[in-house]
Amino acid sequence: MCATRDEGAAPVRRFGKLITLRPEHREEYLRLHAEVWPEVLAMITACHLRNYSIFLEGDVLFSYAEYVGEDYAADMARMAADPVTRRWWQLTDPCQEQTAGAVPGEWWTPMREVFHHD
């Protein structure tokens, strides 16, 4: 995670995270993400995440998101408490497996940003 600030704007925090895609669930995961529920997308936006992407290479998923809110922990708690998001995660979580570098309390493994250029 890294933060930058435009004059007069809240800081932008960038997050890169990893998780492994279970090969036997590849098609299901890709199908789900081809048609993400509108309520899930609305919650992502409401929790101040922007420019959110998930990339796939082999069996590794890489997510990138920018956080533009004031209280990341509170926004992530709000997302985790949302009933529709919880149902979504019940479908997507079995498709994933934590990496060896997983951090307690985090499903996706956080990555350290080593370079950024706007």
Secondary structure in CASP SS format (residue, H / E / C, confidence):
PFRMAT SS
TARGET T0000
AUTHOR 0000-0000-0000
METHOD secondary structure of the structure
MODEL  1
M C 1.00
C E 1.00
A E 1.00
T E 1.00
R C 1.00
D C 1.00
E C 1.00
G C 1.00
A C 1.00
A C 1.00
P C 1.00
V E 1.00
R E 1.00
R E 1.00
F E 1.00
G E 1.00
K E 1.00
L E 1.00
I E 1.00
T E 1.00
L E 1.00
R C 1.00
P H 1.00
E H 1.00
H H 1.00
R H 1.00
E H 1.00
E H 1.00
Y H 1.00
L H 1.00
R H 1.00
L H 1.00
H H 1.00
A H 1.00
E C 1.00
V C 1.00
W C 1.00
P H 1.00
E H 1.00
V H 1.00
L H 1.00
A H 1.00
M H 1.00
I H 1.00
T H 1.00
A H 1.00
C C 1.00
H C 1.00
L E 1.00
R E 1.00
N E 1.00
Y E 1.00
S E 1.00
I E 1.00
F E 1.00
L E 1.00
E E 1.00
G C 1.00
D C 1.00
V E 1.00
L E 1.00
F E 1.00
S E 1.00
Y E 1.00
A E 1.00
E E 1.00
Y E 1.00
V C 1.00
G C 1.00
E C 1.00
D C 1.00
Y H 1.00
A H 1.00
A H 1.00
D H 1.00
M H 1.00
A H 1.00
R H 1.00
M H 1.00
A H 1.00
A H 1.00
D C 1.00
P H 1.00
V H 1.00
T H 1.00
R H 1.00
R H 1.00
W H 1.00
W H 1.00
Q H 1.00
L H 1.00
T H 1.00
D H 1.00
P H 1.00
C H 1.00
Q E 1.00
E E 1.00
Q C 1.00
T C 1.00
A C 1.00
G C 1.00
A C 1.00
V C 1.00
P C 1.00
G C 1.00
E C 1.00
W C 1.00
W C 1.00
T E 1.00
P E 1.00
M C 1.00
R C 1.00
E C 1.00
V C 1.00
F C 1.00
H C 1.00
H C 1.00
D C 1.00
END
